Amino acid sequence: MDVLWAPWRLDYILGPKPDSCVFCIPAHTGEDRDRLVLARAKHTFVIMNKFPYNSGHLMVTPYRHISCITELTRDESGEMMAVLQETVAIINECFRPHGVNAGLNLGEAAGAGIAAHLHFQIVPRWNGDNSFMAVFGETHVIPELLLATYDRIKPRFDSAAIFSNI
């Protein structure tokens, strides 16, 4: 059995939790940079993970506070897949990973850190990205500050046609 060590996530696990759902964002865009919201579509939005596994770790989530994929409407489901496709294309263009993990965990037992609000995880991956630093040094190297990543990739999301309809 392989073991995935993620000691940098301990800050998230043990840290204070917000009183409200982090994925229930306001309708206005005034806080988007602070909340790390990269793009908004009609039913879904793209947000950076504040506690990433890798640089470029993004999430796609519906605005509606639902916990299971079976609760999505057809419009939400279709848009969510289109936004996922566009997000992976942007990750491939901006980060040039060797691969991408894209998926969702339904329920706490399945590994959902925030089980109450459905969200897809998109994590760019590179060969050897779990280096000795994480395994032996209990240190994970994220080579770019979150807001630097945000500022670097935000223009690419802004130019994507799927997000220009709102």
N, C-alpha and C positions, 0 to 999 in steps of 0.2 A: 504494500500500500504506500502510495506517495503521500507526503505531508506538505501542505501549503502553509508556510509560516507567514503571518501578517502582523507582526508585533506593533507596527505603526498604527494599526486600527484600534489599539487599546485606548487611545485618547477618545475615540468615538464611543467605545463600549462603556468605559467608566466615567466619561465626561457628563456634564449636565445635559439633560434633554430638554428641548423646547416644549412649552406648554401646548403649542398648536402644531399641526402637521406641517413639516417643512415643504411638502409638495403642494399645499393649498396656498398658492401665491395670489397676491392682489391682482385685480384686473388692470390696474395702471402699470406702466413700465418704469416708473421712477426708481424702483429698487432693484431692477434687473441685474445690474452689475454687482451690487452688494450681495444679492442672492445667487449670483453666478448663473442666471438664466441667459442662455445664448440665443434662443429663438423661440418664437411663438407662432403656432398655426391656429386654426379655428378651434380644434378640440384637444390639441396636445401641445407640449412644449419640450424644449431640450434644456437640460440643466447640467452643470458640472457637478461631480461628486466632491464635496468638501473634504472628504477623507479618502482620496483616491488610492487604488491599487497601483496605478501607473499614471504617468502624464497622459492627459487626454481621456481620462475615465469620465464618460458622460452617461446621462440617463435620459430616457424619453418617457414621459408620463402624461396621462390625461389630466385635464383640469378637474374633472369630476372626481370626487373622493370615493373611489371604489377599490376593492381589494382583490378582485379576481377577474381574469381575462374574460370569463363568461358573462360578466356584467357590462362589457363594452357594447355600445350600439354598433350597427354595421358601419355607420359613418365614422365613428371613433376608431373602430378597428382598422378600417381601410386607411384612414389618415395616419394612424399610428405606424402601420407598416411602411407607408410612403416616407414618413419622417425618419424611421429607422434606416431605410435604404439611403436616404440623403445624408443622414448623420454618419453612417459607415463610409460613404463616399468621401465626405469631408475629412474624416479621420484618416482615411487612406492617403488623401492628398496632402494633408497638413503634417502628418506624423510619420508617414511611410513605414508602418509597422509590418512585421513579417506575417502577422495574423491578427484576428480580432475575435474576442469572446463577445457574443451578443446573446442575451437571454434574460429570463426573469425567474424569480423564485416566488412561488405562491404559498404564502403562509410562513409563520415563524419556524416551523419544523423543517421547512424546505430551505431555510437560510435567508429569508427576507429580513433585512435589518429594520425596515419600516414596512411591516406587513399590512398595515391598514390602508395604504395608498399604492396601488399598482404602479410599477415602474420597471422598464427594461433597462438593464445595465449594458453598456457598450464599453469594452476595455481593450485598447490597443495592446498588442503583445509583440515582443521581440525575442528572437532566439537568445537564450541566456539572460532574460530580464530578471530572473530571480537569482541574483549573484550571491557571492559569499557574504556580502554586507548584510543581507536580510537573514541569512541562515546562521552565520556565526557572530555577527556584530549586533544582532537585533536592531538593525538600522535599515530602513528602506530609502533608497535614493530616488527622489523625485527631482529631475534636473531643471525644473522651471517652476517659478512661483505661480500659484493658482491664477492670480490676476494678470500676470504676464501671459500665461496661456490663454486666458479669456480674451485679452486685448489682441492677441495674435490671430486667434481663429474666429472671433466675432465677425469681422468683415466678410469672411467666407459664408457664414450663416446668413448674414444680411443680404448677400447677393443671390442666395438660393431662391428660385422661383416659388417653391412650395410655401415659403414663409411670406411672400409678398401679397398674399390674398387677404391679409387681415388689416 
